[in-house]
Amino acid sequence: MGRRSANIVAAIATALWFAIFAMGRDLSYSVYEQGPGIFPSSGQLDGYMVAPLVVAFGIAIAAWCFNAAQRWYWLLGTLAAVTLVSIIPYMLGYSGGV
């Protein structure tokens, strides 16, 4: 996998995981709107916001490091592709399964 294709896959994966974070942020705010004294649990916050943000920043930092090192683009592409594929099982748990 070349430099350009690895960076494109990493950018797509980062954008998708950040979009999942944004959806989770909106979901956690909707819990607050249900009434006084109703707050999202720490598990909901971790699942909706923290995990997607960690993955998105992890991919972005990996892309930055691999581009600075000017090598191992195949590893960056593989890492980004694995995170893209892992969106499917994550979303099954995120939505309660099908």
N, C-alpha and C positions, 0 to 999 in steps of 0.2 A: 504494500500500500504506500503510495507516494505521499509527499508532504501535503499537497493541496487536498487530496481526497480525505486524508486523516483529519485535517483541520475542518473540512466541511462536515464530516460526520460528528466531530466533537462540538461544533457550533450548533448543529441540529439537536444533539442530545442535551446540551446545556439549555437551549431555548425551551425544549419540551419539559425538562425537569423544573425549570423556573416557572413555566406556565402552570405546572401542577402545584407548585408552592403558592402561586397567586390564587388558584382556585381554593386551596386549603385555607388561605388567609380569609377569603370571603366566607367560607363555610364556618370558620371559627367565629367570625363576627356575627353571623346569622344565629348562632347559639345565644349570644348576648342579647339579641333582639327578642328572644322568646319570653322574656320577663325578668323582673328583678330577682336576684339571687340565683340565677341559672348561669353557670359558667362552664366552658369546655373543660374536660378533664385533662390531666397532663398527658395521658396516652393519646387523646385526640390531637392535642397540640403537637406532640412528637410525630404522629403519623401524618397529619395534614400539612405541617409547616417545616419542622426541623429536618426530617429525613430527606424530603425533596431538595431543600436548600443545601444540605451537606453534599448530596450527590452532584447538584449543579455546580457548586463551588469546587468540588473535587475534580470534576472534569475540566473546568476552566483553569484551575491551577496546574493540572497535569498537562494541558495544552500549552500553557505558558512555559512550563519547565522543559518540555520536549522541544518546543520551538527555540528556546534559548540554547539548548544543548546541540541543536542541529543534527540530531540522530534519533534512531529508534522510533520512527514515525509509525511503523507497523504496530508497535506496542500501544501508541496513542489511539490508532484506529481500532484496534482490538478492544481496548478499554471502553472507548466510546460506543462501539457496536454492542458490547455486553450490557452497558447501561441502557441502550435503546431497547434491547430485547427484554430487559428486566422491567420495563414499564408495564408490560402486559400483566404479569402476575401481581405487580404492585397495585395496578388499577382494579384487579379482581377483588383484592382485599380492601381497597379504598372504597369501593362501591358496595361492599357487602357480598360480593360474589354473584354469580349468575346461575 
